[in-house]
Amino acid sequence: MICLRSLKKIVVISFFLSNLLFPSYIFASIKEEVVLSLTINGEKIGDIFCVLEGDNIFIPLETFREAKFRKIDGRFLNIYGKEYVDLKSWGEIKFELNIERLELNLFVPPEYLPANIINLYPKRKENVIIPTQNSAFLNYRFDYSNVEGVRNLYINHELGIRLKPISFLTNGFYFDNTNKYTRLDTAIYYDDRHSLNRLVIGDFVTPSSPTTSGNKMIGISFLKKFNIDPYFIFKPTFDIRSYANFRSEVEIYLDETLIRREFIPPGEINITDLYYYGGRRDIKVLIKDPFGKIETISYPLYFTDIMLKKGLRDFNYSLGFLRENYGVESNRYNHLSFSAFEKYGFNDYLNIGGHFVSVPSKDFYNISIGNNILLLH
């Protein structure tokens, strides 16, 4: 660190003695404290105290910290306990001093300036009412026909009852041609809204895999159910990064449809949590500066519900008996079975997991291990 002895106008005279054959030389260095109006990349910051010494300008370090610079370079000086930055020693910064108007204009590379975050994550609706009271419902359909003495009667129903976090659901139908009632599904559900886990006791379908289809079973199943929270997004989102040298207008287009327009100060632009559905989409970002320059950035992105976001886990563990003749018979089960499914979002572009199915009574086992890779991003 370099210590300067004064902020006011001081003449520092240094004497250098040579031998008697040479005269003495006198060198003078003047340091002056002034108030300058500071502007950074066209943005007026305000008045600051600076120290001038010839064509050198010393700016308080605190000025850059208050402006939330992400990085500060150059030579640092300590003047009576206060730190300054030698602006001339900071090679990446260009500056222009108008001493008559007491103005100092800086042009700083945008990577030194604070980042501007444009978050596109869908916002949760406020004041959403989540019902917690006990309730019940009954849906039914009644069809009757009599054509030329041929009579047909069809009745089906769906009954649901909820007691706090526990729900009961059953459905079935009666058809007079068979003269019997057929039960379809009956199960008790317990949903945890915080962990998004579900416990099922009764009829359920196990998840499918590339080598096996889902199986209809009765028993117990413990699984992850993301849609317990309809606002939770488990699919990968995308981030886009760019820079703005000056205060700019940013427009974001999805397939030529404007989805966001914002004005941002100079600095890094972070467009985060871009989310959509429906396969490949074209994203276009326009950055318009005050001088009429337009920078266009285009990205082809692929949105899918197969992938999990980084760090998320999907699973399903089921134990029960395989159901036979579903939709024809109400209660025909056979063979004790076990199914286990796991998938983990290693990152937004790679998911790893596997599936294991076992029917011990038939000596049947199926193991599959796989991963999902998102190539277009």
Sequence and secondary structure as in RCSB ss.txt:
>XXXX:A:sequence
MICLRSLKKIVVISFFLSNLLFPSYIFASIKEEVVLSLTINGEKIGDIFCVLEGDNIFIPLETFREAKFRKIDGR
FLNIYGKEYVDLKSWGEIKFELNIERLELNLFVPPEYLPANIINLYPKRKENVIIPTQNSAFLNYRFDYSNVEGV
RNLYINHELGIRLKPISFLTNGFYFDNTNKYTRLDTAIYYDDRHSLNRLVIGDFVTPSSPTTSGNKMIGISFLKK
FNIDPYFIFKPTFDIRSYANFRSEVEIYLDETLIRREFIPPGEINITDLYYYGGRRDIKVLIKDPFGKIETISYP
LYFTDIMLKKGLRDFNYSLGFLRENYGVESNRYNHLSFSAFEKYGFNDYLNIGGHFVSVPSKDFYNISIGNNILL
LH
>XXXX:A:secstr
 EE S SS EEEEEEE   TTS  EEEEEEEEEEEEEEEETTEEEEEEEEEEETTEEEEEHHHHHHTT S   SE
EEEETTEEEEEGGG TT EEEEETTTTEEEEE  GGGS  EEEE S    TT     S EEEEEEEEEEEEETTE
EEEEEEEEEEEEETTEEEEEEEEEETTTTEEEEEEEEEEEEETTTTEEEEEEEEE    SS    EEEEEEEEE 
GGGSTT   S  EEEEEEESSSEEEEEEETTEEEEEEEE SEEEEEEEE   SEEEEEEEEEE TTS EEEEEEE
EEE SSS  TT EEEEEEEEEEE SBTTBSS EEEEEEEEEEEEEEETTEEEEEEEEEEGGGTEEEEEEEEEE  
  
